[in-house]
């Protein structure tokens, strides 16, 4: 009888350790930092355990034809933001190095990745990449503009897991034309 109780306890622990894993994704076509029309993908994962709090993010912005540029929108006290990197990002028209705390992008209609649902997600971009003639591939992402971009977010994958699996994100959008 004691063995049966132990088996039930182990089974209960295993079941409660399970979680649902989600991959959320939105896509748009817009101008990139260099004025070319590109396809952009914004995605993030969320883990919703049977017991405990959900975890999600960061979101990654991928740019067509730019496999080495991955912009990360992290959950910070300031909201869901992308911070500029010194020597790589700047405000338009700025000549010097960017302040490492400069907010270069922000989700304007949500504050936590765990709370984002399917539908419209507004993303504002405030910075541009610093031109670098020595870079193998220039840094590239959405162009600065006064109004936010709208990504229509969809739940792409929902997978139940007992072992804490992490879902793989989408690939960088392939080049349509150069």
C-alpha positions as CSV (number, residue, x, y, z in Angstrom):
1,X,0.0,0.0,0.0
2,X,2.9,2.4,0.8
3,X,4.4,1.7,-2.6
4,X,1.1,2.5,-4.3
5,X,1.0,5.9,-2.4
6,X,4.6,6.6,-3.4
7,X,3.7,5.9,-7.1
8,X,0.7,8.2,-6.9
9,X,2.9,11.0,-5.4
10,X,5.5,10.6,-8.1
11,X,2.7,10.6,-10.8
12,X,1.1,13.7,-9.3
13,X,4.5,15.5,-9.2
14,X,5.1,14.5,-12.8
15,X,1.7,15.7,-14.0
16,X,2.0,19.0,-12.1
17,X,5.4,19.7,-13.6
18,X,3.8,19.8,-17.0
19,X,3.3,23.0,-18.9
20,X,1.9,24.4,-22.1
21,X,4.4,26.0,-24.4
22,X,3.3,28.7,-26.9
23,X,5.0,30.4,-29.8
24,X,3.5,33.8,-30.7
25,X,4.4,35.4,-34.0
26,X,3.5,38.5,-36.0
27,X,4.7,39.6,-39.5
28,X,4.7,42.7,-41.5
29,X,6.2,44.1,-44.7
30,X,7.6,47.6,-44.3
31,X,10.7,49.8,-45.0
32,X,13.9,48.8,-43.3
33,X,16.6,51.2,-41.9
34,X,18.0,51.7,-45.5
35,X,14.6,52.4,-47.2
36,X,14.1,49.0,-48.8
37,X,10.9,47.1,-48.4
38,X,11.5,44.0,-46.3
39,X,9.6,41.3,-44.5
40,X,9.8,41.4,-40.7
41,X,8.9,38.7,-38.1
42,X,8.4,39.4,-34.4
43,X,8.1,36.3,-32.2
44,X,8.4,35.1,-28.6
45,X,7.7,32.0,-26.5
46,X,5.5,31.6,-23.5
47,X,5.5,28.8,-20.9
48,X,2.4,28.4,-18.9
49,X,3.0,25.8,-16.1
50,X,0.1,23.8,-14.6
51,X,1.2,25.3,-11.2
52,X,3.0,28.6,-10.9
53,X,3.4,31.7,-12.9
54,X,3.7,31.9,-16.7
55,X,7.0,33.1,-18.2
56,X,7.5,34.7,-21.6
57,X,9.8,36.6,-23.8
58,X,12.0,38.2,-24.9
59,X,10.6,38.9,-28.3
60,X,12.9,38.8,-31.2
61,X,12.6,40.9,-34.4
62,X,14.0,39.3,-37.5
63,X,14.6,41.2,-40.7
64,X,14.5,39.7,-44.2
65,X,18.0,39.3,-45.6
66,X,19.7,40.1,-42.3
67,X,20.5,36.8,-40.6
68,X,22.9,38.5,-38.0
69,X,20.5,41.2,-36.9
70,X,18.2,40.0,-34.1
71,X,16.6,42.8,-32.1
72,X,15.5,41.8,-28.7
73,X,12.5,43.4,-26.9
74,X,12.9,42.6,-23.2
75,X,10.5,43.1,-20.4
76,X,11.8,46.0,-18.3
77,X,10.3,48.3,-15.7
78,X,9.9,50.8,-18.6
79,X,7.8,48.2,-20.5
80,X,8.6,45.9,-23.5
81,X,11.6,47.6,-24.9
82,X,14.7,47.3,-27.2
83,X,17.7,49.2,-25.9
84,X,20.3,50.5,-28.3
85,X,23.8,49.2,-28.3
86,X,26.7,51.7,-28.2
87,X,28.4,51.9,-31.5
88,X,25.6,50.0,-33.3
89,X,22.4,52.1,-32.8
90,X,21.7,55.9,-32.6
91,X,18.9,58.4,-32.7
92,X,18.4,59.7,-36.2
93,X,20.9,62.5,-36.9
94,X,22.9,61.7,-33.9
95,X,26.7,61.6,-34.5
96,X,28.1,60.2,-31.3
97,X,27.8,57.0,-29.3
98,X,24.4,56.0,-28.1
99,X,23.6,56.0,-24.3
100,X,23.5,52.3,-23.3
101,X,20.1,53.0,-21.6
102,X,18.6,54.6,-24.7
103,X,15.2,53.1,-25.6
104,X,15.4,52.4,-29.3
105,X,12.1,50.6,-29.6
106,X,9.0,49.9,-27.5
107,X,5.8,48.0,-27.6
108,X,3.2,50.7,-27.0
109,X,0.1,48.8,-26.2
110,X,1.3,46.1,-23.8
111,X,3.5,45.9,-20.7
112,X,4.2,42.2,-20.2
113,X,4.9,39.4,-22.6
114,X,2.8,37.0,-20.5
115,X,-0.2,39.2,-21.0
116,X,0.0,39.7,-24.8
117,X,-2.7,37.8,-26.6
118,X,-3.6,37.2,-30.3
119,X,-4.3,40.4,-32.1
120,X,-2.7,43.8,-32.8
121,X,0.7,44.6,-31.2
122,X,2.0,48.2,-31.7
123,X,5.8,48.5,-32.0
124,X,7.5,51.9,-32.2
125,X,11.1,52.3,-33.4
126,X,13.1,55.4,-32.4
127,X,16.7,54.5,-33.5
128,X,18.6,53.6,-36.6
129,X,21.7,51.5,-37.1
130,X,25.0,53.3,-37.2
131,X,26.5,52.9,-40.6
132,X,29.7,50.7,-40.5
133,X,31.7,50.3,-43.6
134,X,33.8,47.5,-42.1
135,X,30.8,45.3,-41.1
136,X,30.5,42.0,-43.0
137,X,26.7,42.6,-42.9
138,X,25.2,46.0,-41.8
139,X,22.8,46.0,-38.8
140,X,19.3,46.4,-40.2
141,X,15.8,46.6,-38.7
142,X,12.5,48.6,-39.1
143,X,12.9,52.2,-40.2
144,X,12.2,55.0,-37.7
145,X,8.8,56.6,-38.2
146,X,6.4,58.7,-36.2
147,X,3.7,56.1,-35.8
148,X,4.1,52.6,-34.4
149,X,4.1,49.5,-36.7
150,X,1.2,47.1,-36.2
151,X,2.0,43.4,-36.0
152,X,-1.0,41.0,-36.1
153,X,0.0,38.4,-33.6
154,X,-1.1,34.8,-34.0
155,X,-0.5,31.8,-31.8
156,X,1.6,29.6,-34.1
157,X,2.4,26.7,-31.9
158,X,0.9,25.3,-28.7
159,X,2.5,22.2,-27.3
160,X,2.1,20.4,-24.0
161,X,5.2,19.2,-22.4
162,X,6.1,17.3,-19.2
163,X,9.8,17.9,-19.6
164,X,10.0,21.7,-19.9
165,X,10.7,21.9,-23.7
166,X,11.6,25.2,-25.4
167,X,10.0,25.9,-28.8
168,X,12.2,26.8,-31.7
169,X,11.5,30.2,-33.3
170,X,11.0,30.8,-37.0
171,X,14.0,31.3,-39.4
172,X,15.1,34.7,-40.7
173,X,12.9,35.6,-43.6
174,X,14.6,34.7,-46.9
175,X,15.6,37.4,-49.3
176,X,12.9,38.1,-52.0
177,X,15.1,40.4,-54.0
178,X,18.2,42.5,-53.3
